[in-house]
Amino acid sequence: MSGLRSTRTCPGLGEASDLKYPLGSKFREPLTQARFQQLFGDAEQDSELRAEPRWSWLRRQWRRRRASACSGPGAWRLLLARLPPLRWLPHYRWRAWLLGDAVAGVTVGIVHVPQGTFAVLSLMTGSAVERLVPEPLERNLSAIEREQLDAQRVGAAAAMAFGSGALMLGMFALQLGVLATFLSEPVVKALTSGAALHVLVSQLPSLLGLPLPRQIGCFALFKTLAAVLTELPRSSPAELTISALSLALLVPVKELNVRFRDRLPTPIPGEIVMVLLASVLCFTSSLDTRYNVQIVGLLPGGFPQPLLPSLAELPRILVDSLPMAMVTFAVSASLASIYADKYSYTIDSNQELLAHGVSNLISSFFSCFPNSATLATTSLLVDAGGNTQLAGLFSCMVVLSVLLWLGPFFYYLPKAVLACINISSMRQMFFQMRELPQLWRISRVDFAVWMVTWVAVVTLSVDLGLAVGVVFSMMTVVCRTQRIQCLALGLAEGTELYRPLRESHKLLQVPGLLVLSYPTPLYFGTRGQFRRILEWHLRLGEGGQEAPKTDDPPDAVAEPVRVVVLDCSGVPFVDAAGARDVVQLASRCRDAGIHLLLAQCNASVLGTLTQAGLLDRVSPEQLFVSVQDAAAYALETLELSGPKTCTVWV
């Protein structure tokens, strides 16, 4: 019956080796941490690190890196790290990749010209610009006044690009790309899926031919949907027809490209064909004048003159630039991680900060809006056959050509066609929702993170939704560390392995010896539970103390504990509060006549405990490299002269 004990006679003193060395041969003496360091560690280096202050060590490492970077090979390595084309361009497969990069780059460039900035980022920019340069109370402005107001708003947008670029360069200097680690996979996929829905809804007015103002702020998605539904009877039949025909062409072409990607030399450029056909059809049929079809119209030509953005209200600009910089980094890092996972390569988050920081900072001198990686064009680039960053060079050439010479060719391009291109390019972002059933089966917590992030992004906004998702994801991590499972371990007969008692009913326990595993960080949030559980196991608490919830068998420790082994292999870090608890535990164990042994502490944990004064309570001989070594030493210290009973759970 589970939970009932049976007893058998433990070996006498002469047979104690059966428990210490259950495999029948004595390999070595139990190794303490100090003895292991003496035999296998670099004692001189270890003593130097302990004697040297932390800041001095960091300063020495920084000087060493700076000296290395100033050398010839070091400078070349730095250049290779910060200019990626120097790494991949010498290995570029010109015959296999050039055509795909060219087609994809031209496709993205053609879409970029009339589309402008990323829809979600433009919503944030528009909202911030309206706060910086509000609409005058007198709405009936003259043409000159309206032109001045527009110039002020363009200047405010350029100043925000400058501010966000400067902030990202500052983040790069501080190597804050590590913040991308807080973007867990559920947060990334929920963020991109929710942002894709924002892009889809923002394209509906153009898709239906409804000249609606762009909504900004929280609940903008629902405001746009409400406006579209209200004005739906006034939608243009001509633009509905254009949209339907465009989607009827684009969607099958994309499916063909996906299914026959390995057989086609390059994906079929459906977007380019669609842009050319729609422009020619609109021009020859005069759709803009006969049926009021919304077209791109005249694009401003010429290269803008460089101009220093107005930084008169720098504090207010930085307040709005900070969330924009964070969203830019988060969206870019998220998209990069999605495609890095898909195509099995790695990304450097700090390099993302450097690239976007330089891009925003330089573009701000040419009256540009803040820029970022975009969902639609990134998906479009991949679908169109892009292989490397060389596709971006072709996109830049297209945009520059349009600015200087080709702007009139886009005059008759219907906006509905651009909306269809954007919508059809978001398919992969929406397909991520198909992974939700599998995510539910794998981890309910990750499923909850995905849903909370997605709902927040869709309901509020991308920046607020991102903040909610990251905070909620971190809360789940903290909450999971609160679910303490301090496990009592037993010896597997015939081996030297110690496993949790709840995993098997045939594990041995030696009376007077308690082996505990604590596989959780020990910090201010878990110290209370740690103290209560250890007090309960060691009978150190006051009478009547309520026993904590545990999965161990009842009455697992029937006799007073004389030696306790605390397995710290699952403790990744300890803070000051947790270290003080361990020191206090050592003092209480010493006062109660219990011999405390610590096993397999990592260097960081051991250093923190030492600084907290642990070695004032225990000797170095009580710190062991493994549970097996600590248990073997414990069995030597226990009095096994008379017959004892080993507890076996059956």
Disulfide bonds with the S-S distance in Angstrom:
Cys10-Cys646 2.04
